């Protein structure tokens, strides 16, 4: 039972740590991530069809 509780606590700690790392440094908007000549993705507010 102690091993199961330790594994559950470890899994929760790893999940919280991974979410903090991924939300903090690896995410960026598509218009800045794909800013090459092959993919022209503008700011999401300027390329809407029914404006």
PyMOL commands that place a pseudoatom at each C-alpha (Angstrom):
pseudoatom trace, name=CA, resn=UNK, resi=1, chain=A, elem=C, hetatm=0, pos=[0.000, 0.000, 0.000]
pseudoatom trace, name=CA, resn=UNK, resi=2, chain=A, elem=C, hetatm=0, pos=[2.882, 2.373, 0.720]
pseudoatom trace, name=CA, resn=UNK, resi=3, chain=A, elem=C, hetatm=0, pos=[4.330, 1.752, -2.729]
pseudoatom trace, name=CA, resn=UNK, resi=4, chain=A, elem=C, hetatm=0, pos=[1.004, 2.571, -4.398]
pseudoatom trace, name=CA, resn=UNK, resi=5, chain=A, elem=C, hetatm=0, pos=[0.629, 5.823, -2.464]
pseudoatom trace, name=CA, resn=UNK, resi=6, chain=A, elem=C, hetatm=0, pos=[4.218, 6.789, -3.245]
pseudoatom trace, name=CA, resn=UNK, resi=7, chain=A, elem=C, hetatm=0, pos=[3.625, 6.083, -6.944]
pseudoatom trace, name=CA, resn=UNK, resi=8, chain=A, elem=C, hetatm=0, pos=[0.410, 8.119, -6.940]
pseudoatom trace, name=CA, resn=UNK, resi=9, chain=A, elem=C, hetatm=0, pos=[2.094, 11.080, -5.240]
pseudoatom trace, name=CA, resn=UNK, resi=10, chain=A, elem=C, hetatm=0, pos=[5.039, 10.840, -7.641]
pseudoatom trace, name=CA, resn=UNK, resi=11, chain=A, elem=C, hetatm=0, pos=[2.704, 10.779, -10.663]
pseudoatom trace, name=CA, resn=UNK, resi=12, chain=A, elem=C, hetatm=0, pos=[0.853, 13.850, -9.405]
pseudoatom trace, name=CA, resn=UNK, resi=13, chain=A, elem=C, hetatm=0, pos=[4.087, 15.749, -8.756]
pseudoatom trace, name=CA, resn=UNK, resi=14, chain=A, elem=C, hetatm=0, pos=[5.444, 14.868, -12.212]
pseudoatom trace, name=CA, resn=UNK, resi=15, chain=A, elem=C, hetatm=0, pos=[2.162, 15.912, -13.876]
pseudoatom trace, name=CA, resn=UNK, resi=16, chain=A, elem=C, hetatm=0, pos=[2.128, 19.282, -12.105]
pseudoatom trace, name=CA, resn=UNK, resi=17, chain=A, elem=C, hetatm=0, pos=[5.785, 19.872, -12.921]
pseudoatom trace, name=CA, resn=UNK, resi=18, chain=A, elem=C, hetatm=0, pos=[5.286, 18.981, -16.585]
pseudoatom trace, name=CA, resn=UNK, resi=19, chain=A, elem=C, hetatm=0, pos=[2.286, 21.287, -16.890]
pseudoatom trace, name=CA, resn=UNK, resi=20, chain=A, elem=C, hetatm=0, pos=[4.260, 24.176, -15.392]
pseudoatom trace, name=CA, resn=UNK, resi=21, chain=A, elem=C, hetatm=0, pos=[7.185, 23.616, -17.751]
pseudoatom trace, name=CA, resn=UNK, resi=22, chain=A, elem=C, hetatm=0, pos=[5.007, 23.240, -20.855]
pseudoatom trace, name=CA, resn=UNK, resi=23, chain=A, elem=C, hetatm=0, pos=[2.822, 26.252, -20.092]
pseudoatom trace, name=CA, resn=UNK, resi=24, chain=A, elem=C, hetatm=0, pos=[5.776, 28.415, -19.202]
pseudoatom trace, name=CA, resn=UNK, resi=25, chain=A, elem=C, hetatm=0, pos=[8.240, 28.066, -22.050]
pseudoatom trace, name=CA, resn=UNK, resi=26, chain=A, elem=C, hetatm=0, pos=[7.181, 25.777, -24.884]
pseudoatom trace, name=CA, resn=UNK, resi=27, chain=A, elem=C, hetatm=0, pos=[3.905, 27.306, -26.060]
pseudoatom trace, name=CA, resn=UNK, resi=28, chain=A, elem=C, hetatm=0, pos=[3.731, 30.222, -28.451]
pseudoatom trace, name=CA, resn=UNK, resi=29, chain=A, elem=C, hetatm=0, pos=[1.034, 31.577, -30.792]
pseudoatom trace, name=CA, resn=UNK, resi=30, chain=A, elem=C, hetatm=0, pos=[0.787, 30.129, -34.278]
pseudoatom trace, name=CA, resn=UNK, resi=31, chain=A, elem=C, hetatm=0, pos=[1.505, 33.455, -35.967]
pseudoatom trace, name=CA, resn=UNK, resi=32, chain=A, elem=C, hetatm=0, pos=[4.881, 33.594, -34.264]
pseudoatom trace, name=CA, resn=UNK, resi=33, chain=A, elem=C, hetatm=0, pos=[5.683, 29.862, -34.433]
pseudoatom trace, name=CA, resn=UNK, resi=34, chain=A, elem=C, hetatm=0, pos=[5.006, 29.583, -38.187]
pseudoatom trace, name=CA, resn=UNK, resi=35, chain=A, elem=C, hetatm=0, pos=[6.503, 32.814, -39.436]
pseudoatom trace, name=CA, resn=UNK, resi=36, chain=A, elem=C, hetatm=0, pos=[8.310, 31.508, -42.513]
pseudoatom trace, name=CA, resn=UNK, resi=37, chain=A, elem=C, hetatm=0, pos=[7.502, 32.333, -46.123]
pseudoatom trace, name=CA, resn=UNK, resi=38, chain=A, elem=C, hetatm=0, pos=[5.839, 28.946, -46.645]
pseudoatom trace, name=CA, resn=UNK, resi=39, chain=A, elem=C, hetatm=0, pos=[3.192, 29.448, -43.978]
pseudoatom trace, name=CA, resn=UNK, resi=40, chain=A, elem=C, hetatm=0, pos=[1.698, 32.898, -43.700]
pseudoatom trace, name=CA, resn=UNK, resi=41, chain=A, elem=C, hetatm=0, pos=[-0.459, 32.811, -40.603]
pseudoatom trace, name=CA, resn=UNK, resi=42, chain=A, elem=C, hetatm=0, pos=[-1.471, 36.239, -39.415]
pseudoatom trace, name=CA, resn=UNK, resi=43, chain=A, elem=C, hetatm=0, pos=[-2.782, 37.501, -36.141]
pseudoatom trace, name=CA, resn=UNK, resi=44, chain=A, elem=C, hetatm=0, pos=[-6.039, 35.601, -35.426]
pseudoatom trace, name=CA, resn=UNK, resi=45, chain=A, elem=C, hetatm=0, pos=[-8.091, 38.813, -35.340]
pseudoatom trace, name=CA, resn=UNK, resi=46, chain=A, elem=C, hetatm=0, pos=[-7.180, 39.956, -38.865]
pseudoatom trace, name=CA, resn=UNK, resi=47, chain=A, elem=C, hetatm=0, pos=[-7.908, 36.919, -41.041]
pseudoatom trace, name=CA, resn=UNK, resi=48, chain=A, elem=C, hetatm=0, pos=[-11.544, 36.256, -40.214]
pseudoatom trace, name=CA, resn=UNK, resi=49, chain=A, elem=C, hetatm=0, pos=[-13.975, 35.815, -43.127]
pseudoatom trace, name=CA, resn=UNK, resi=50, chain=A, elem=C, hetatm=0, pos=[-17.076, 37.589, -41.791]
pseudoatom trace, name=CA, resn=UNK, resi=51, chain=A, elem=C, hetatm=0, pos=[-15.709, 40.843, -40.408]
for i in range(1, 51): cmd.bond("trace and resi %d" % i, "trace and resi %d" % (i + 1))
show_as sticks, trace
zoom trace
